[in-house]
């Protein structure tokens, strides 16, 4: 499960970079904020067990 979520986070970062560099800066920043949110949820649920 953690590997899948880490791959999702990595893909989110790549998509955000592509959007940011293609001129859609606000969309790229918005999507880039999802990665730390998902990582934060992963840490929260890992500590809760």
Z-matrix of the N, CA and C atoms (Angstrom, degrees):
N
C 1 1.460
C 2 1.528 1 110.88
N 3 1.329 2 117.10 1 -42.93
C 4 1.466 3 119.64 2 -179.57
C 5 1.518 4 111.66 3 -64.81
N 6 1.330 5 116.92 4 -37.57
C 7 1.470 6 119.99 5 179.66
C 8 1.521 7 110.71 6 -63.90
N 9 1.312 8 116.59 7 -39.51
C 10 1.465 9 120.48 8 179.70
C 11 1.529 10 110.21 9 -65.13
N 12 1.317 11 116.58 10 -44.01
C 13 1.465 12 119.60 11 179.91
C 14 1.525 13 111.35 12 -67.02
N 15 1.318 14 117.88 13 -35.51
C 16 1.460 15 119.82 14 177.04
C 17 1.526 16 111.30 15 -67.25
N 18 1.327 17 117.22 16 -36.06
C 19 1.462 18 120.14 17 175.03
C 20 1.529 19 111.27 18 -66.22
N 21 1.333 20 116.19 19 -37.94
C 22 1.471 21 120.34 20 176.64
C 23 1.527 22 109.99 21 -63.45
N 24 1.320 23 117.14 22 -43.17
C 25 1.459 24 121.15 23 179.11
C 26 1.528 25 110.68 24 -63.05
N 27 1.316 26 116.78 25 -42.51
C 28 1.454 27 120.66 26 178.54
C 29 1.528 28 111.12 27 -62.84
N 30 1.332 29 116.72 28 -41.83
C 31 1.463 30 119.50 29 179.12
C 32 1.527 31 111.22 30 -67.82
N 33 1.318 32 117.60 31 -34.73
C 34 1.467 33 120.86 32 176.36
C 35 1.524 34 110.16 33 -62.87
N 36 1.322 35 116.91 34 -41.22
C 37 1.456 36 120.67 35 179.66
C 38 1.528 37 110.36 36 -64.43
N 39 1.318 38 116.75 37 -42.33
C 40 1.463 39 120.55 38 179.54
C 41 1.520 40 110.77 39 -64.03
N 42 1.324 41 117.04 40 -46.15
C 43 1.470 42 120.58 41 179.65
C 44 1.528 43 110.34 42 -62.39
N 45 1.326 44 117.12 43 -40.83
C 46 1.459 45 120.44 44 179.42
C 47 1.527 46 111.01 45 -63.48
N 48 1.336 47 116.83 46 -41.30
C 49 1.463 48 119.97 47 177.84
C 50 1.525 49 111.54 48 -63.54
N 51 1.323 50 116.39 49 -42.75
C 52 1.468 51 119.97 50 179.48
C 53 1.528 52 110.44 51 -62.30
N 54 1.313 53 116.82 52 -44.84
C 55 1.466 54 119.72 53 178.70
C 56 1.524 55 111.33 54 -63.92
N 57 1.319 56 116.62 55 -43.89
C 58 1.457 57 120.65 56 -177.91
C 59 1.524 58 110.87 57 -62.65
N 60 1.324 59 116.38 58 -44.21
C 61 1.462 60 119.88 59 -176.91
C 62 1.530 61 112.99 60 -77.86
N 63 1.333 62 117.01 61 -17.49
C 64 1.464 63 118.90 62 178.92
C 65 1.537 64 112.12 63 -88.34
N 66 1.316 65 117.27 64 1.10
C 67 1.458 66 119.93 65 175.56
C 68 1.514 67 114.37 66 109.36
N 69 1.304 68 117.94 67 -12.34
C 70 1.466 69 120.88 68 178.29
C 71 1.530 70 108.17 69 -92.43
N 72 1.321 71 114.84 70 70.18
C 73 1.463 72 120.75 71 -171.19
C 74 1.526 73 113.43 72 -64.50
N 75 1.318 74 117.53 73 -44.07
C 76 1.465 75 119.17 74 -178.50
C 77 1.526 76 111.93 75 -66.42
N 78 1.327 77 116.89 76 -38.41
C 79 1.464 78 120.23 77 176.87
C 80 1.526 79 110.57 78 -64.13
N 81 1.329 80 116.49 79 -41.12
C 82 1.454 81 120.58 80 178.79
C 83 1.513 82 112.38 81 -63.50
N 84 1.323 83 116.73 82 -41.98
C 85 1.465 84 120.42 83 178.69
C 86 1.521 85 110.49 84 -66.59
N 87 1.330 86 116.71 85 -41.71
C 88 1.465 87 120.18 86 179.59
C 89 1.520 88 111.42 87 -61.01
N 90 1.314 89 116.88 88 -46.06
C 91 1.462 90 120.30 89 -178.82
C 92 1.528 91 110.42 90 -70.51
N 93 1.329 92 117.70 91 -33.48
C 94 1.465 93 120.63 92 179.79
C 95 1.524 94 111.63 93 -64.20
N 96 1.319 95 117.85 94 -25.79
C 97 1.465 96 120.12 95 179.60
C 98 1.529 97 112.49 96 -73.37
N 99 1.312 98 118.15 97 -13.93
C 100 1.464 99 120.48 98 178.36
C 101 1.524 100 111.49 99 -70.67
N 102 1.332 101 117.65 100 -34.54
C 103 1.468 102 121.17 101 -175.51
C 104 1.536 103 112.29 102 -59.72
N 105 1.336 104 119.72 103 -51.65
C 106 1.469 105 117.75 104 178.49
C 107 1.525 106 113.03 105 -67.14
N 108 1.333 107 116.61 106 -27.10
C 109 1.462 108 119.27 107 177.36
C 110 1.524 109 110.39 108 -66.28
N 111 1.329 110 116.89 109 -45.08
C 112 1.465 111 120.52 110 178.69
C 113 1.521 112 110.23 111 -64.54
N 114 1.336 113 117.54 112 -41.81
C 115 1.462 114 120.46 113 178.24
C 116 1.530 115 110.87 114 -63.63
N 117 1.314 116 116.89 115 -37.17
C 118 1.465 117 120.27 116 176.88
C 119 1.517 118 112.00 117 -64.50
N 120 1.324 119 117.25 118 -42.39
C 121 1.462 120 120.45 119 176.51
C 122 1.522 121 111.13 120 -63.90
N 123 1.345 122 116.97 121 -37.93
C 124 1.458 123 119.99 122 177.71
C 125 1.530 124 110.37 123 -61.21
N 126 1.327 125 117.01 124 -44.39
C 127 1.467 126 120.39 125 178.58
C 128 1.513 127 112.22 126 -65.13
N 129 1.331 128 116.03 127 -40.32
C 130 1.457 129 119.99 128 -179.31
C 131 1.528 130 111.24 129 -62.46
N 132 1.324 131 116.76 130 -46.81
C 133 1.464 132 119.51 131 -177.88
C 134 1.520 133 111.61 132 -73.71
N 135 1.329 134 117.98 133 -27.22
C 136 1.459 135 120.89 134 176.36
C 137 1.530 136 110.12 135 -68.56
N 138 1.318 137 117.01 136 -41.04
C 139 1.456 138 121.38 137 179.48
C 140 1.535 139 112.02 138 -72.54
N 141 1.318 140 116.52 139 -27.41
C 142 1.472 141 120.52 140 -176.78
C 143 1.524 142 112.11 141 -72.39
N 144 1.333 143 118.13 142 -24.89
C 145 1.469 144 120.94 143 -177.57
C 146 1.473 145 112.70 144 -65.57
